[in-house]
């Protein structure tokens, strides 16, 4: 859960000899040689960038767009290659995270304090032993902690830290991992965030320009986990996680005509219990993975200014999900691996809204996959059968969906010594309309069809050790084409405030992702690391040639975006710089000057110092974010913070 380091010894007693116990160790992920495009942010990298949450960290991946409403508590959702947040799957310690109500996961809920790595995989994950549901998304964002790694069995560990920063930010955190008898470990961690969030902003309007502070931006949140890990004599592992998240957030409004008043407020209470059992047997040729999860999520949203006959909105939703999965993999001969997995989920949504239909959803995923590996190339294929059935207490429910979606991937090299690798993949996916799309009052439409997407990718990778100042250099370039059919969109109805959901859109997305990493040393005491990503893409509406939006860019999709990170370490000091940038975008489908939002670039710097006091390690970090005081919006009329600072202290046992 805290800091990696281990090799776990085989044990004996005076009565019998146990079977060999195998314990993994944290290794640098070989993302550049994956069969499909993969990117990873390690714990070390996460500590260097300005990324308090997973949503902030995801911006450093190429091909990723994060919709950010600003501030510590601002909602953050992620879209990969412009397919939309609903097509991006999220896993937390190997088990999927979902939201049947909205289809989007708010990544601002997930702090990076106890995260070991964040991985983004296009198409399918590299491992064959995984839940069937993991094959259902166009891309998978995986959040990994040390609590579910056998490294937690090494010895007792603890960690405590405090962050303080601009706009009244205080963020304490603490965690500990205790090794128990019989190859067991228990870990506990907790973190709280308190922030006023009232950052200043500047409204540029010629002679009527004004300075102001954001209103209704206060945040209070608490999250905690208890993790239990057991390793058996045959190296099988059993893991249990109990997690809770509680938050109270003001939701700042749009800044229009000098008015940024907002009385909207959001409360979240999320609790879940998940468990996973994994075992390899038959000389590691056969793998078994069994997972289960129970989730309860409560949301309360109020808007006293909403014009209705009840003096505003006070909507409350409680969502339940029960999930189970079983997966089996088998090595056949020396080169062929087959896997099969079956998942089932039951979801239901309750609300205090009048005339609510109380929807429930039963979902089943069944997947088979094959992987054939030769020394210089490998071929991977899968077929996923998805069955979804909705029921409601009143009215009409959406029809049952049965859909088979395939995927294929290939990578290869011309020789074992060649640093170049070619990779290709195709994947067909769909996303089911959410409960809000289907059943929300007035706008819901039970006749909606699923939204389908086809993905095509061709890429080339260079990865090789280098002599001299540069020790390792990796570069990947992937060109892709995505086609979306029956895109689910909201359009105005008969009345000004009466919108409805329809299958209207076709979207054509063409782009190129470029990622590079390099590290080296100028001397024995001075080392360096750099990482860069860049995305060029055209995401165009190709629904109707007679429409004003024909071949216009879809909203909030820039042609150019990217990030950069560079750091230098000298003895116990590390200093670094990071950059995020985005080109101009349009807020609506009609690409005219009025709908245009200017591009932006944000520069951050940091410096850290490592100290050792007896058996305690201490890290002191200072950072200045947006050092140029760039004024920008990610979402129109939601101004982002200007220059800010943050200081953090981190203590842990050696």
Residue, then its C-alpha position, 0 to 999 in steps of 0.5 A: x500500500x505504501x512503498x514497494x520493496x520485497x522479496x518474500x522468502x519460502x518458509x519451512x516448519x518442523x512438521x512439513x515443507x510448504x509449497x513454493x510461495x511466489x511473490x511479485x515485485x513492482x517492475x517498470x511496465x513495458x508499455x511501449x512493447x504492448x500489443x496495443x497502445x498503452x501508457x503508464x504513470x508510475x508513483x514517482x511520476x505522479x509525485x512530480x506532476x500537478x495531479x492531486x486526483x486521477x482525473x488530473x493525472x489522466x491529462x498527461x496521457x496522449x489522446x485523452x481529453x479531460x472535461x474539467x469544471x475547475x477547482x479542487x472539487x470540480x467534476x472531471x470526466x475523461x474521454x479517450x480519442x474523442x469517443x466520449x467518457x461513456x466508452x472509457x472503462x475504469x478499474x480500481x485494483x483490477x475490478x471495474x467501476x461503473x455508473x449506470x445512471x450517467x455512464x461517466x465516472x467522476x475521476x476527481x473522487x480518486x486521489x493519487x496519494x496511495x496510488x502506485x500506478x495509473x495505466x491507460x490501455x487502448x482496446x484490451x489489456x495485456x493480460x489474458x486473465x481478466x473479467x469479461x467486462x474489461x473487454x466491453x470498453x474502447x479504452x481502459x483506465x486502470x488505477x492500481x494501489x500496492x494494497x492488492x500487491x503481494x509486496x504488502x507482505x514484506x514488512x510493516x509500513x506506514x505513511x503520513x503526509x500533509x499538503x497545504x496550498x492556495x485558496x485554503x487547501x488542506x489535505x492530510x493523509x495517513x496509511x499503514x500496512x501491518x503484516x499478520x501471521x500466516x502470510x496475511x497483511x492488513x492495510x488501512x489508509x485515509x485522506x481528507x480534503x478541505x478547500x475554500x476554492x475561491x480562486x480569483x479570475x479576470x473577466x476580459x471585456x475591454x473597458x468593462x473588464x473586472x476582477x472577481x473570485x469564484x463563488x460556491x467552490x468550497x469542498x470537504x471530502x473524506x475517503x478511506x479504505x481497509x484492505x486485507x491480503x492473504x497468500x496461500x501456500x500454493x501462491x494463490x492470493x485472496x484480497x478484500x477491500x472495503x472503501x468509503x467516500x464522502x463529500x460535500x461540494x459547492x458547484x460553481x456556476x458559469x460566468x456570464x454577464x459578470x454574474x457567477x452566482x451559484x447555489x448548487x450543491x452536491x453530496x456524495x456517499x459511496x461505499x463498496x466491498x470488493x474481493x478477488x481470488x487469483x490462483x495459478x496451477x498446473x505449473x502456471x499453465x492454468x489461471x483462475x480469477x474470481x471477483x465480486x463487488x457490492x456498491x452503494x452510491x448516494x447522490x444529492x443535488x440541490x439547486x434553489x434557483x431552479x425555476x419550478x413550482x417546488x422552489x428549486x431542485x432537491x434530487x436524491x438518487x441511490x444506486x446499487x450494484x452487485x457484480x460477480x466475475x469468473x475467468x479462466x486462462x490456459x496455456x496450450x502448448x508453448x505458444x497459444x493461450x486461451x481464456x474464457x470469462x463470464x461476468x454478471x451485474x445487477x443494478x438498480x436506481x432509486x430516487x425521490x423524484x416524482x413519477x420516477x420509474x425505478x429502473x433495474x438492469x441485468x447485464x451479462x458479459x461472456x468473452x473468449x480470447x486467444x493469444x498466439x505468441x512467436x518470438x518475433x510476433x503475436x496475434x490476439x483475438x477476442x469475442x464478447x457477447x453482451x446481454x442487457x435487460x432493463x425493467x421499470x416499475x411503471x411505463x415502458x422499459x428499453x428493449x433487451x440487447x444481445x450483441x457480439x463484438x470482436x477485437x483483433x490485435x497484432x504486433x511484430x518485429x523483423x528481428x530480435x535485435x531490431x528496436x522497431x515494432x509494428x502494431x495493429x488493432x481493430x475493435x468493435x464496441x458499443x455503449x448502452x444508453x444510461x438510465x438518465x438517457x432512457x428514463x430521466x423525466x422529460x428528456x429520457x427516451x426509451x427507444x434509444x439504440x446503443x451507440x456503436x464505435x469501430x476502432x482501427x489503429x496502426x502504429x510503430x514503436x522504437x524502444x532501445x537502450x542507448x549508450x552515453x548520457x541517454x540510457x533508455x529511449x522509447x517512442x511510439x506513433x499510432x495513427x487511428x480512425x474511429x467511426x461512431x454510429x447512432x451517437x446519443x445526443x440531446x436536442x431541443x424539443x418542442x419547447x425551449x426547456x424541453x430537450x430529449x435524447x435521440x440517436x442522431x449522430x455519426x462521427x468520424x475521428x482521425x488522429x495520431x498519438x505520439x508518446x516518448x520517454x527517455x532517461x539517463x544520467x549526466x554523472x553518477x550523482x545527476x540523473x534526468x527523466x523526460x516524458x512527452x505526449x502529443x495528439x493531433x486529431x480531426x473529430x468531425x460530425x458526418x451525420x447529415x450533408x445538409x446540416x450546418x454542422x456537416x464536417x464540423x468539429x464535435x464540441x470540445x475536441x481540439x486539433x492539437x493537445x499534449x503534455x511534457x514533463x522533465x526532471x533532474x535529480x542531484x543527490x537528494x534534490x529533484x527539480x522539474x517542469x511540466x506542461x499541458x496544452x490544448x488548441x482551440x475548440x468549439x462549444x457547439x457543433x457549428x464551428x463559428x467564431x462565436x462558439x470558439x474557445x481559445x487554446x491554452x498552455x499551463x506551465x508548472x514547476x516543482x522542487x523536492x528534497x529527501x531527508x532521513x531522520x533515523x528510521x524515518x524518511x521525509x520528503x518536502x515538496x514545493x510547487x508553483x502551478x500555472x506559473x505564467x498565470x494563464x487565463x483559460x477555460x477548459x469548459x466555456x464560462x468556467x474559468x480555471x485557476x491562475x497561478x497557485x502554490x502548494x507545499x507538501x510533507x510526506x513521512x514514511x518508515x524506511 
